[in-house]
Amino acid sequence: MTTSLKTLFAAAVALSFTACSTDTDTTKNADGTTTTTTEVTTPSADSVGAKMDAAADRAGDKMDAAGEKMGAKMDAAGAKMDAAADRAKMNAKEAGAKMDAKMDAAGDKMNAMGDAAAKSARQTKENMKAAAKQ
């Protein structure tokens, strides 16, 4: 919410027009006619200035309160974002640990298959040597 200089000026003009007071007297004359006298009293510049200052103070207070509310909401949103980021980091770490475990298991399986293949190759070589001797 912003308050511009134009807004404050418009408020001052409105205050000055609404702050005027009128006093109307109607008097009956002896000949049967009536005379109406209207007296308009305008406020002093000091009283208008004081009212403007008070209005500006109230507007400033409202803006400060709105700013504090917005700040609190932004802080809450930031906390939610931080919590979501922390959860994402934890999920990534857990996924990484699971992937590492699967990769280690696959590596162990490949090593075992390599060992079995080497053993089989040695056995085949021995069998061929034995067959050649017969």
N, CA, C and O atoms as CSV, one atom per row, in Angstrom:
chain,resi,resn,atom,element,x,y,z
A,1,MET,N,N,0.858,-1.150,0.000
A,1,MET,CA,C,0.000,0.000,0.000
A,1,MET,C,C,0.910,1.219,0.000
A,1,MET,O,O,1.777,1.349,0.864
A,2,THR,N,N,0.717,2.105,-0.958
A,2,THR,CA,C,1.530,3.307,-1.012
A,2,THR,C,C,0.656,4.529,-0.874
A,2,THR,O,O,-0.488,4.545,-1.329
A,3,THR,N,N,1.193,5.542,-0.249
A,3,THR,CA,C,0.487,6.809,-0.105
A,3,THR,C,C,1.306,7.847,-0.848
A,3,THR,O,O,2.460,8.109,-0.506
A,4,SER,N,N,0.704,8.428,-1.857
A,4,SER,CA,C,1.440,9.406,-2.640
A,4,SER,C,C,1.168,10.806,-2.135
A,4,SER,O,O,0.264,11.030,-1.331
A,5,LEU,N,N,1.956,11.736,-2.614
A,5,LEU,CA,C,1.785,13.132,-2.256
A,5,LEU,C,C,0.441,13.650,-2.751
A,5,LEU,O,O,-0.198,14.469,-2.091
A,6,LYS,N,N,0.017,13.169,-3.918
A,6,LYS,CA,C,-1.281,13.579,-4.464
A,6,LYS,C,C,-2.411,13.151,-3.534
A,6,LYS,O,O,-3.360,13.903,-3.310
A,7,THR,N,N,-2.304,11.951,-3.001
A,7,THR,CA,C,-3.333,11.450,-2.096
A,7,THR,C,C,-3.415,12.310,-0.836
A,7,THR,O,O,-4.503,12.669,-0.386
A,8,LEU,N,N,-2.257,12.633,-0.278
A,8,LEU,CA,C,-2.243,13.477,0.917
A,8,LEU,C,C,-2.795,14.870,0.614
A,8,LEU,O,O,-3.509,15.444,1.436
A,9,PHE,N,N,-2.468,15.420,-0.562
A,9,PHE,CA,C,-2.984,16.731,-0.948
A,9,PHE,C,C,-4.505,16.679,-1.095
A,9,PHE,O,O,-5.214,17.572,-0.631
A,10,ALA,N,N,-4.996,15.621,-1.748
A,10,ALA,CA,C,-6.449,15.475,-1.906
A,10,ALA,C,C,-7.131,15.363,-0.546
A,10,ALA,O,O,-8.217,15.907,-0.348
A,11,ALA,N,N,-6.506,14.669,0.376
A,11,ALA,CA,C,-7.070,14.545,1.724
A,11,ALA,C,C,-7.094,15.903,2.416
A,11,ALA,O,O,-8.046,16.220,3.129
A,12,ALA,N,N,-6.059,16.701,2.212
A,12,ALA,CA,C,-6.010,18.030,2.828
A,12,ALA,C,C,-7.107,18.923,2.275
A,12,ALA,O,O,-7.765,19.647,3.021
A,13,VAL,N,N,-7.302,18.868,0.966
A,13,VAL,CA,C,-8.361,19.675,0.354
A,13,VAL,C,C,-9.723,19.227,0.869
A,13,VAL,O,O,-10.568,20.055,1.209
A,14,ALA,N,N,-9.930,17.920,0.924
A,14,ALA,CA,C,-11.208,17.407,1.412
A,14,ALA,C,C,-11.436,17.817,2.860
A,14,ALA,O,O,-12.552,18.179,3.235
A,15,LEU,N,N,-10.397,17.764,3.668
A,15,LEU,CA,C,-10.523,18.180,5.062
A,15,LEU,C,C,-10.868,19.663,5.168
A,15,LEU,O,O,-11.683,20.069,5.996
A,16,SER,N,N,-10.238,20.453,4.321
A,16,SER,CA,C,-10.494,21.889,4.422
A,16,SER,C,C,-11.916,22.224,4.015
A,16,SER,O,O,-12.523,23.129,4.589
A,17,PHE,N,N,-12.466,21.506,3.024
A,17,PHE,CA,C,-13.844,21.776,2.620
A,17,PHE,C,C,-14.850,21.246,3.641
A,17,PHE,O,O,-15.859,21.893,3.921
A,18,THR,N,N,-14.572,20.084,4.187
A,18,THR,CA,C,-15.517,19.514,5.148
A,18,THR,C,C,-15.379,20.136,6.521
A,18,THR,O,O,-16.283,20.021,7.349
A,19,ALA,N,N,-14.269,20.789,6.770
A,19,ALA,CA,C,-14.049,21.382,8.083
A,19,ALA,C,C,-14.737,22.741,8.227
A,19,ALA,O,O,-14.850,23.262,9.337
A,20,CYS,N,N,-15.191,23.311,7.129
A,20,CYS,CA,C,-15.894,24.598,7.201
A,20,CYS,C,C,-17.210,24.405,7.942
A,20,CYS,O,O,-17.861,23.366,7.827
A,21,SER,N,N,-17.586,25.423,8.700
A,21,SER,CA,C,-18.869,25.358,9.390
A,21,SER,C,C,-19.704,26.566,8.968
A,21,SER,O,O,-19.176,27.644,8.697
A,22,THR,N,N,-20.979,26.363,8.921
A,22,THR,CA,C,-21.878,27.457,8.550
A,22,THR,C,C,-22.888,27.663,9.664
A,22,THR,O,O,-23.302,26.728,10.351
A,23,ASP,N,N,-23.265,28.916,9.815
A,23,ASP,CA,C,-24.278,29.271,10.811
A,23,ASP,C,C,-25.294,30.155,10.087
A,23,ASP,O,O,-24.950,31.243,9.624
A,24,THR,N,N,-26.527,29.700,9.988
A,24,THR,CA,C,-27.559,30.425,9.257
A,24,THR,C,C,-28.610,30.929,10.238
A,24,THR,O,O,-29.155,30.168,11.036
A,25,ASP,N,N,-28.879,32.223,10.161
A,25,ASP,CA,C,-29.922,32.845,10.998
A,25,ASP,C,C,-31.007,33.406,10.083
A,25,ASP,O,O,-30.713,34.076,9.093
A,26,THR,N,N,-32.238,33.133,10.418
A,26,THR,CA,C,-33.375,33.691,9.683
A,26,THR,C,C,-34.147,34.590,10.639
A,26,THR,O,O,-34.527,34.183,11.737
A,27,THR,N,N,-34.365,35.817,10.192
A,27,THR,CA,C,-35.053,36.794,11.040
A,27,THR,C,C,-36.273,37.319,10.294
A,27,THR,O,O,-36.201,37.638,9.107
A,28,LYS,N,N,-37.401,37.406,11.011
A,28,LYS,CA,C,-38.613,37.999,10.416
A,28,LYS,C,C,-38.609,39.491,10.690
A,28,LYS,O,O,-38.440,39.947,11.821
A,29,ASN,N,N,-38.796,40.213,9.636
A,29,ASN,CA,C,-38.846,41.669,9.758
A,29,ASN,C,C,-40.270,42.095,10.116
A,29,ASN,O,O,-41.211,41.310,10.004
A,30,ALA,N,N,-40.410,43.326,10.540
A,30,ALA,CA,C,-41.713,43.861,10.937
A,30,ALA,C,C,-42.676,43.927,9.754
A,30,ALA,O,O,-43.890,43.831,9.939
A,31,ASP,N,N,-42.145,44.092,8.538
A,31,ASP,CA,C,-43.016,44.202,7.369
A,31,ASP,C,C,-43.423,42.840,6.823
A,31,ASP,O,O,-44.110,42.783,5.803
A,32,GLY,N,N,-43.024,41.731,7.466
A,32,GLY,CA,C,-43.421,40.404,7.040
A,32,GLY,C,C,-42.370,39.687,6.195
A,32,GLY,O,O,-42.513,38.493,5.931
A,33,THR,N,N,-41.348,40.368,5.777
A,33,THR,CA,C,-40.287,39.716,5.016
A,33,THR,C,C,-39.303,39.042,5.960
A,33,THR,O,O,-39.277,39.317,7.160
A,34,THR,N,N,-38.496,38.153,5.392
A,34,THR,CA,C,-37.491,37.480,6.207
A,34,THR,C,C,-36.111,37.824,5.677
A,34,THR,O,O,-35.906,38.018,4.479
A,35,THR,N,N,-35.201,37.891,6.585
A,35,THR,CA,C,-33.801,38.127,6.230
A,35,THR,C,C,-33.006,36.913,6.695
A,35,THR,O,O,-33.095,36.491,7.848
A,36,THR,N,N,-32.226,36.362,5.765
A,36,THR,CA,C,-31.396,35.196,6.095
A,36,THR,C,C,-29.944,35.626,6.063
A,36,THR,O,O,-29.481,36.224,5.092
A,37,THR,N,N,-29.240,35.319,7.120
A,37,THR,CA,C,-27.811,35.632,7.214
A,37,THR,C,C,-27.061,34.315,7.409
A,37,THR,O,O,-27.341,33.543,8.326
A,38,THR,N,N,-26.097,34.087,6.513
A,38,THR,CA,C,-25.283,32.864,6.607
A,38,THR,C,C,-23.845,33.274,6.860
A,38,THR,O,O,-23.269,34.078,6.128
A,39,GLU,N,N,-23.287,32.714,7.896
A,39,GLU,CA,C,-21.893,33.004,8.220
A,39,GLU,C,C,-21.082,31.722,8.053
A,39,GLU,O,O,-21.383,30.710,8.687
A,40,VAL,N,N,-20.049,31.760,7.197
A,40,VAL,CA,C,-19.180,30.601,6.956
A,40,VAL,C,C,-17.887,30.811,7.714
A,40,VAL,O,O,-17.211,31.829,7.560
A,41,THR,N,N,-17.562,29.846,8.523
A,41,THR,CA,C,-16.324,29.914,9.306
A,41,THR,C,C,-15.368,28.859,8.761
A,41,THR,O,O,-15.683,27.669,8.761
A,42,THR,N,N,-14.214,29.295,8.301
A,42,THR,CA,C,-13.207,28.346,7.806
A,42,THR,C,C,-12.192,28.102,8.901
A,42,THR,O,O,-11.882,29.005,9.678
A,43,PRO,N,N,-11.677,26.897,8.967
A,43,PRO,CA,C,-10.695,26.596,10.014
A,43,PRO,C,C,-9.362,27.278,9.704
A,43,PRO,O,O,-9.076,27.647,8.565
A,44,SER,N,N,-8.588,27.425,10.721
A,44,SER,CA,C,-7.264,28.027,10.537
A,44,SER,C,C,-6.332,27.023,9.875
A,44,SER,O,O,-6.572,25.816,9.904
A,45,ALA,N,N,-5.280,27.535,9.286
A,45,ALA,CA,C,-4.294,26.669,8.635
A,45,ALA,C,C,-3.665,25.718,9.646
A,45,ALA,O,O,-3.327,24.579,9.321
A,46,ASP,N,N,-3.513,26.201,10.871
A,46,ASP,CA,C,-2.916,25.349,11.905
A,46,ASP,C,C,-3.795,24.151,12.227
A,46,ASP,O,O,-3.296,23.039,12.399
A,47,SER,N,N,-5.120,24.380,12.310
A,47,SER,CA,C,-5.996,23.256,12.647
A,47,SER,C,C,-6.084,22.275,11.488
A,47,SER,O,O,-6.154,21.064,11.698
A,48,VAL,N,N,-6.081,22.803,10.249
A,48,VAL,CA,C,-6.089,21.907,9.084
A,48,VAL,C,C,-4.782,21.119,9.035
A,48,VAL,O,O,-4.778,19.920,8.757
A,49,GLY,N,N,-3.682,21.803,9.305
A,49,GLY,CA,C,-2.380,21.125,9.314
A,49,GLY,C,C,-2.323,20.041,10.374
A,49,GLY,O,O,-1.773,18.966,10.137
A,50,ALA,N,N,-2.884,20.317,11.536
A,50,ALA,CA,C,-2.891,19.321,12.610
A,50,ALA,C,C,-3.715,18.107,12.214
A,50,ALA,O,O,-3.336,16.968,12.487
A,51,LYS,N,N,-4.854,18.365,11.561
A,51,LYS,CA,C,-5.682,17.243,11.110
A,51,LYS,C,C,-4.963,16.439,10.034
A,51,LYS,O,O,-5.038,15.210,10.011
A,52,MET,N,N,-4.266,17.138,9.143
A,52,MET,CA,C,-3.498,16.434,8.101
A,52,MET,C,C,-2.393,15.596,8.725
A,52,MET,O,O,-2.167,14.454,8.326
A,53,ASP,N,N,-1.712,16.167,9.703
A,53,ASP,CA,C,-0.649,15.423,10.390
A,53,ASP,C,C,-1.203,14.176,11.058
A,53,ASP,O,O,-0.606,13.102,10.988
A,54,ALA,N,N,-2.352,14.330,11.707
A,54,ALA,CA,C,-2.970,13.180,12.381
A,54,ALA,C,C,-3.362,12.120,11.358
A,54,ALA,O,O,-3.161,10.927,11.584
A,55,ALA,N,N,-3.928,12.564,10.220
A,55,ALA,CA,C,-4.311,11.605,9.175
A,55,ALA,C,C,-3.083,10.913,8.605
A,55,ALA,O,O,-3.108,9.708,8.355
A,56,ALA,N,N,-2.011,11.664,8.397
A,56,ALA,CA,C,-0.769,11.070,7.881
A,56,ALA,C,C,-0.192,10.083,8.882
A,56,ALA,O,O,0.319,9.032,8.495
A,57,ASP,N,N,-0.271,10.415,10.175
A,57,ASP,CA,C,0.220,9.494,11.201
A,57,ASP,C,C,-0.572,8.197,11.210
A,57,ASP,O,O,-0.003,7.110,11.315
A,58,ARG,N,N,-1.905,8.321,11.098
A,58,ARG,CA,C,-2.738,7.108,11.062
A,58,ARG,C,C,-2.412,6.280,9.823
A,58,ARG,O,O,-2.309,5.055,9.898
A,59,ALA,N,N,-2.249,6.956,8.676
A,59,ALA,CA,C,-1.911,6.220,7.453
A,59,ALA,C,C,-0.552,5.547,7.591
A,59,ALA,O,O,-0.368,4.411,7.153
A,60,GLY,N,N,0.393,6.245,8.200
A,60,GLY,CA,C,1.721,5.657,8.422
A,60,GLY,C,C,1.652,4.451,9.337
A,60,GLY,O,O,2.309,3.437,9.098
A,61,ASP,N,N,0.843,4.567,10.399
A,61,ASP,CA,C,0.682,3.438,11.321
A,61,ASP,C,C,0.075,2.230,10.609
A,61,ASP,O,O,0.502,1.095,10.819
A,62,LYS,N,N,-0.926,2.489,9.763
A,62,LYS,CA,C,-1.543,1.388,9.020
A,62,LYS,C,C,-0.546,0.762,8.058
A,62,LYS,O,O,-0.507,-0.459,7.901
A,63,MET,N,N,0.260,1.599,7.415
A,63,MET,CA,C,1.266,1.064,6.497
A,63,MET,C,C,2.305,0.241,7.254
A,63,MET,O,O,2.735,-0.812,6.783
A,64,ASP,N,N,2.704,0.725,8.425
A,64,ASP,CA,C,3.668,-0.030,9.240
A,64,ASP,C,C,3.083,-1.380,9.652
A,64,ASP,O,O,3.761,-2.405,9.591
A,65,ALA,N,N,1.826,-1.367,10.067
A,65,ALA,CA,C,1.180,-2.627,10.476
A,65,ALA,C,C,1.086,-3.579,9.297
A,65,ALA,O,O,1.335,-4.776,9.436
A,66,ALA,N,N,0.724,-3.044,8.127
A,66,ALA,CA,C,0.642,-3.896,6.939
A,66,ALA,C,C,2.016,-4.446,6.585
A,66,ALA,O,O,2.145,-5.610,6.206
A,67,GLY,N,N,3.045,-3.607,6.708
A,67,GLY,CA,C,4.409,-4.064,6.435
A,67,GLY,C,C,4.837,-5.172,7.388
A,67,GLY,O,O,5.490,-6.132,6.981
A,68,GLU,N,N,4.464,-5.035,8.660
A,68,GLU,CA,C,4.807,-6.065,9.638
A,68,GLU,C,C,4.095,-7.374,9.314
A,68,GLU,O,O,4.682,-8.451,9.427
A,69,LYS,N,N,2.824,-7.279,8.909
A,69,LYS,CA,C,2.086,-8.491,8.539
A,69,LYS,C,C,2.722,-9.151,7.332
A,69,LYS,O,O,2.884,-10.370,7.292
A,70,MET,N,N,3.084,-8.332,6.340
A,70,MET,CA,C,3.722,-8.887,5.146
A,70,MET,C,C,5.055,-9.526,5.493
A,70,MET,O,O,5.395,-10.591,4.978
A,71,GLY,N,N,5.812,-8.870,6.372
A,71,GLY,CA,C,7.100,-9.427,6.803
A,71,GLY,C,C,6.919,-10.771,7.493
A,71,GLY,O,O,7.680,-11.709,7.253
A,72,ALA,N,N,5.905,-10.857,8.352
A,72,ALA,CA,C,5.644,-12.118,9.056
A,72,ALA,C,C,5.263,-13.215,8.067
A,72,ALA,O,O,5.719,-14.352,8.186
A,73,LYS,N,N,4.422,-12.868,7.089
A,73,LYS,CA,C,4.025,-13.874,6.087
A,73,LYS,C,C,5.225,-14.298,5.253
A,73,LYS,O,O,5.366,-15.477,4.927
A,74,MET,N,N,6.085,-13.360,4.908
A,74,MET,CA,C,7.279,-13.689,4.130
A,74,MET,C,C,8.219,-14.581,4.951
A,74,MET,O,O,8.812,-15.519,4.419
A,75,ASP,N,N,8.348,-14.286,6.233
A,75,ASP,CA,C,9.183,-15.121,7.102
A,75,ASP,C,C,8.627,-16.539,7.174
A,75,ASP,O,O,9.379,-17.512,7.117
A,76,ALA,N,N,7.303,-16.650,7.300
A,76,ALA,CA,C,6.676,-17.971,7.364
A,76,ALA,C,C,6.877,-18.718,6.046
A,76,ALA,O,O,7.162,-19.916,6.046
A,77,ALA,N,N,6.729,-18.017,4.935
A,77,ALA,CA,C,6.932,-18.655,3.630
A,77,ALA,C,C,8.385,-19.101,3.480
A,77,ALA,O,O,8.654,-20.183,2.957
A,78,GLY,N,N,9.312,-18.275,3.934
A,78,GLY,CA,C,10.732,-18.639,3.885
A,78,GLY,C,C,11.020,-19.877,4.725
A,78,GLY,O,O,11.789,-20.747,4.317
A,79,ALA,N,N,10.404,-19.953,5.891
A,79,ALA,CA,C,10.600,-21.125,6.751
A,79,ALA,C,C,10.069,-22.385,6.076
A,79,ALA,O,O,10.688,-23.446,6.157
A,80,LYS,N,N,8.910,-22.265,5.405
A,80,LYS,CA,C,8.365,-23.418,4.689
A,80,LYS,C,C,9.288,-23.845,3.559
A,80,LYS,O,O,9.501,-25.036,3.331
A,81,MET,N,N,9.832,-22.859,2.854
A,81,MET,CA,C,10.749,-23.175,1.752
A,81,MET,C,C,12.020,-23.837,2.285
A,81,MET,O,O,12.528,-24.783,1.684
A,82,ASP,N,N,12.528,-23.341,3.405
A,82,ASP,CA,C,13.722,-23.943,4.005
A,82,ASP,C,C,13.447,-25.389,4.422
A,82,ASP,O,O,14.283,-26.270,4.215
A,83,ALA,N,N,12.277,-25.627,5.006
A,83,ALA,CA,C,11.920,-26.985,5.432
A,83,ALA,C,C,11.805,-27.904,4.215
A,83,ALA,O,O,12.252,-29.050,4.253
A,84,ALA,N,N,11.205,-27.396,3.138
A,84,ALA,CA,C,11.074,-28.207,1.919
A,84,ALA,C,C,12.451,-28.518,1.338
A,84,ALA,O,O,12.692,-29.633,0.874
A,85,ALA,N,N,13.344,-27.549,1.363
A,85,ALA,CA,C,14.704,-27.777,0.863
A,85,ALA,C,C,15.432,-28.813,1.718
A,85,ALA,O,O,16.141,-29.674,1.198
A,86,ASP,N,N,15.249,-28.719,3.029
A,86,ASP,CA,C,15.887,-29.702,3.922
A,86,ASP,C,C,15.360,-31.112,3.652
A,86,ASP,O,O,16.120,-32.081,3.642
A,87,ARG,N,N,14.025,-31.212,3.428
A,87,ARG,CA,C,13.455,-32.535,3.106
A,87,ARG,C,C,14.008,-33.050,1.783
A,87,ARG,O,O,14.312,-34.236,1.656
A,88,ALA,N,N,14.139,-32.175,0.809
A,88,ALA,CA,C,14.671,-32.585,-0.487
A,88,ALA,C,C,16.117,-33.065,-0.356
A,88,ALA,O,O,16.513,-34.043,-0.992
A,89,LYS,N,N,16.905,-32.370,0.476
A,89,LYS,CA,C,18.296,-32.798,0.696
A,89,LYS,C,C,18.335,-34.186,1.337
A,89,LYS,O,O,19.123,-35.044,0.940
A,90,MET,N,N,17.466,-34.391,2.340
A,90,MET,CA,C,17.433,-35.696,3.008
A,90,MET,C,C,17.019,-36.793,2.034
A,90,MET,O,O,17.598,-37.879,2.025
A,91,ASN,N,N,16.008,-36.497,1.213
A,91,ASN,CA,C,15.557,-37.485,0.231
A,91,ASN,C,C,16.670,-37.802,-0.757
A,91,ASN,O,O,16.858,-38.956,-1.140
A,92,ALA,N,N,17.410,-36.771,-1.171
A,92,ALA,CA,C,18.518,-36.984,-2.105
A,92,ALA,C,C,19.609,-37.831,-1.462
A,92,ALA,O,O,20.175,-38.717,-2.102
A,93,LYS,N,N,19.903,-37.549,-0.175
A,93,LYS,CA,C,20.917,-38.355,0.519
A,93,LYS,C,C,20.473,-39.809,0.634
A,93,LYS,O,O,21.263,-40.726,0.412
A,94,GLU,N,N,19.195,-40.015,0.983
A,94,GLU,CA,C,18.680,-41.381,1.100
A,94,GLU,C,C,18.717,-42.090,-0.252
A,94,GLU,O,O,19.096,-43.258,-0.339
A,95,ALA,N,N,18.324,-41.382,-1.296
A,95,ALA,CA,C,18.352,-41.982,-2.631
A,95,ALA,C,C,19.784,-42.307,-3.038
A,95,ALA,O,O,20.046,-43.349,-3.639
A,96,GLY,N,N,20.705,-41.411,-2.708
A,96,GLY,CA,C,22.120,-41.664,-3.009
A,96,GLY,C,C,22.640,-42.877,-2.261
A,96,GLY,O,O,23.373,-43.691,-2.824
A,97,ALA,N,N,22.263,-43.004,-0.992
A,97,ALA,CA,C,22.711,-44.155,-0.199
A,97,ALA,C,C,22.142,-45.452,-0.773
A,97,ALA,O,O,22.839,-46.464,-0.848
A,98,LYS,N,N,20.868,-45.414,-1.179
A,98,LYS,CA,C,20.266,-46.611,-1.786
A,98,LYS,C,C,20.960,-46.968,-3.092
A,98,LYS,O,O,21.225,-48.137,-3.374
A,99,MET,N,N,21.251,-45.937,-3.887
A,99,MET,CA,C,21.937,-46.179,-5.157
A,99,MET,C,C,23.327,-46.749,-4.921
A,99,MET,O,O,23.752,-47.670,-5.619
A,100,ASP,N,N,24.038,-46.199,-3.935
A,100,ASP,CA,C,25.368,-46.723,-3.605
A,100,ASP,C,C,25.289,-48.189,-3.193
A,100,ASP,O,O,26.113,-49.000,-3.615
A,101,ALA,N,N,24.303,-48.527,-2.375
A,101,ALA,CA,C,24.151,-49.909,-1.923
A,101,ALA,C,C,23.861,-50.828,-3.110
A,101,ALA,O,O,24.406,-51.929,-3.195
A,102,LYS,N,N,22.996,-50.370,-4.031
A,102,LYS,CA,C,22.684,-51.192,-5.208
A,102,LYS,C,C,23.904,-51.351,-6.104
A,102,LYS,O,O,24.157,-52.429,-6.641
A,103,MET,N,N,24.656,-50.266,-6.258
A,103,MET,CA,C,25.866,-50.343,-7.093
A,103,MET,C,C,26.894,-51.271,-6.460
A,103,MET,O,O,27.548,-52.042,-7.161
A,104,ASP,N,N,27.041,-51.202,-5.132
A,104,ASP,CA,C,27.973,-52.096,-4.436
A,104,ASP,C,C,27.540,-53.553,-4.607
A,104,ASP,O,O,28.370,-54.430,-4.848
A,105,ALA,N,N,26.227,-53.804,-4.479
A,105,ALA,CA,C,25.723,-55.171,-4.642
A,105,ALA,C,C,25.961,-55.655,-6.064
A,105,ALA,O,O,26.352,-56.803,-6.274
A,106,ALA,N,N,25.728,-54.786,-7.042
A,106,ALA,CA,C,25.959,-55.178,-8.442
A,106,ALA,C,C,27.442,-55.448,-8.678
A,106,ALA,O,O,27.802,-56.396,-9.376
A,107,GLY,N,N,28.300,-54.610,-8.094
A,107,GLY,CA,C,29.747,-54.821,-8.220
A,107,GLY,C,C,30.169,-56.139,-7.600
A,107,GLY,O,O,30.975,-56.871,-8.174
A,108,ASP,N,N,29.620,-56.447,-6.418
A,108,ASP,CA,C,29.949,-57.716,-5.755
A,108,ASP,C,C,29.501,-58.901,-6.613
A,108,ASP,O,O,30.205,-59.905,-6.726
A,109,LYS,N,N,28.319,-58.765,-7.213
A,109,LYS,CA,C,27.789,-59.839,-8.057
A,109,LYS,C,C,28.681,-60.046,-9.295
A,109,LYS,O,O,28.957,-61.173,-9.704
A,110,MET,N,N,29.115,-58.932,-9.865
A,110,MET,CA,C,29.998,-59.026,-11.039
A,110,MET,C,C,31.340,-59.648,-10.660
A,110,MET,O,O,31.896,-60.450,-11.410
A,111,ASN,N,N,31.855,-59.268,-9.480
A,111,ASN,CA,C,33.118,-59.870,-9.019
A,111,ASN,C,C,32.954,-61.375,-8.818
A,111,ASN,O,O,33.825,-62.163,-9.187
A,112,ALA,N,N,31.819,-61.761,-8.226
A,112,ALA,CA,C,31.580,-63.187,-8.008
A,112,ALA,C,C,31.469,-63.930,-9.335
A,112,ALA,O,O,31.987,-65.037,-9.482
A,113,MET,N,N,30.782,-63.305,-10.310
A,113,MET,CA,C,30.641,-63.946,-11.627
A,113,MET,C,C,32.008,-64.054,-12.312
A,113,MET,O,O,32.302,-65.048,-12.976
A,114,GLY,N,N,32.855,-62.996,-12.137
A,114,GLY,CA,C,34.203,-63.033,-12.710
A,114,GLY,C,C,35.033,-64.128,-12.071
A,114,GLY,O,O,35.759,-64.853,-12.750
A,115,ASP,N,N,34.917,-64.240,-10.754
A,115,ASP,CA,C,35.662,-65.295,-10.054
A,115,ASP,C,C,35.202,-66.678,-10.510
A,115,ASP,O,O,36.016,-67.578,-10.719
A,116,ALA,N,N,33.873,-66.836,-10.663
A,116,ALA,CA,C,33.338,-68.126,-11.107
A,116,ALA,C,C,33.792,-68.431,-12.526
A,116,ALA,O,O,34.111,-69.576,-12.849
A,117,ALA,N,N,33.822,-67.407,-13.370
A,117,ALA,CA,C,34.270,-67.622,-14.752
A,117,ALA,C,C,35.745,-68.002,-14.781
A,117,ALA,O,O,36.138,-68.883,-15.546
A,118,ALA,N,N,36.567,-67.354,-13.961
A,118,ALA,CA,C,37.994,-67.678,-13.900
A,118,ALA,C,C,38.203,-69.092,-13.382
A,118,ALA,O,O,39.049,-69.831,-13.887
A,119,LYS,N,N,37.427,-69.460,-12.374
A,119,LYS,CA,C,37.530,-70.812,-11.814
A,119,LYS,C,C,37.135,-71.844,-12.871
A,119,LYS,O,O,37.774,-72.884,-13.034
A,120,SER,N,N,36.043,-71.507,-13.588
A,120,SER,CA,C,35.581,-72.414,-14.635
A,120,SER,C,C,36.627,-72.540,-15.739
A,120,SER,O,O,36.861,-73.629,-16.263
A,121,ALA,N,N,37.254,-71.412,-16.085
A,121,ALA,CA,C,38.289,-71.445,-17.134
A,121,ALA,C,C,39.478,-72.286,-16.666
A,121,ALA,O,O,40.027,-73.063,-17.447
A,122,ARG,N,N,39.881,-72.140,-15.404
A,122,ARG,CA,C,40.991,-72.952,-14.883
A,122,ARG,C,C,40.636,-74.436,-14.899
A,122,ARG,O,O,41.454,-75.282,-15.258
A,123,GLN,N,N,39.396,-74.735,-14.500
A,123,GLN,CA,C,38.938,-76.127,-14.466
A,123,GLN,C,C,38.920,-76.705,-15.881
A,123,GLN,O,O,39.330,-77.843,-16.107
A,124,THR,N,N,38.440,-75.903,-16.822
A,124,THR,CA,C,38.391,-76.368,-18.211
A,124,THR,C,C,39.794,-76.624,-18.727
A,124,THR,O,O,40.028,-77.616,-19.416
A,125,LYS,N,N,40.734,-75.741,-18.402
A,125,LYS,CA,C,42.119,-75.889,-18.835
A,125,LYS,C,C,42.720,-77.175,-18.252
A,125,LYS,O,O,43.408,-77.917,-18.952
A,126,GLU,N,N,42.456,-77.431,-16.972
A,126,GLU,CA,C,42.959,-78.646,-16.328
A,126,GLU,C,C,42.345,-79.888,-16.962
A,126,GLU,O,O,43.023,-80.893,-17.181
A,127,ASN,N,N,41.038,-79.799,-17.255
A,127,ASN,CA,C,40.360,-80.938,-17.885
A,127,ASN,C,C,40.939,-81.216,-19.269
A,127,ASN,O,O,41.112,-82.370,-19.660
A,128,MET,N,N,41.232,-80.155,-19.999
A,128,MET,CA,C,41.797,-80.338,-21.339
A,128,MET,C,C,43.201,-80.930,-21.246
A,128,MET,O,O,43.559,-81.775,-22.066
A,129,LYS,N,N,43.991,-80.515,-20.286
A,129,LYS,CA,C,45.331,-81.068,-20.102
A,129,LYS,C,C,45.240,-82.544,-19.728
A,129,LYS,O,O,46.000,-83.375,-20.224
A,130,ALA,N,N,44.299,-82.849,-18.847
A,130,ALA,CA,C,44.140,-84.238,-18.431
A,130,ALA,C,C,43.677,-85.093,-19.597
A,130,ALA,O,O,44.121,-86.231,-19.742
A,131,ALA,N,N,42.800,-84.569,-20.422
A,131,ALA,CA,C,42.310,-85.324,-21.573
A,131,ALA,C,C,43.409,-85.519,-22.603
A,131,ALA,O,O,43.458,-86.550,-23.274
A,132,ALA,N,N,44.282,-84.545,-22.731
A,132,ALA,CA,C,45.362,-84.633,-23.699
A,132,ALA,C,C,46.402,-85.676,-23.265
A,132,ALA,O,O,47.069,-86.255,-24.123
A,133,LYS,N,N,46.552,-85.922,-22.010
A,133,LYS,CA,C,47.507,-86.878,-21.487
A,133,LYS,C,C,46.996,-88.302,-21.651
A,133,LYS,O,O,47.809,-89.226,-21.634
A,134,GLN,N,N,45.790,-88.515,-21.798
A,134,GLN,CA,C,45.230,-89.861,-21.865
A,134,GLN,C,C,45.408,-90.429,-23.188
A,134,GLN,O,O,44.996,-91.562,-23.433
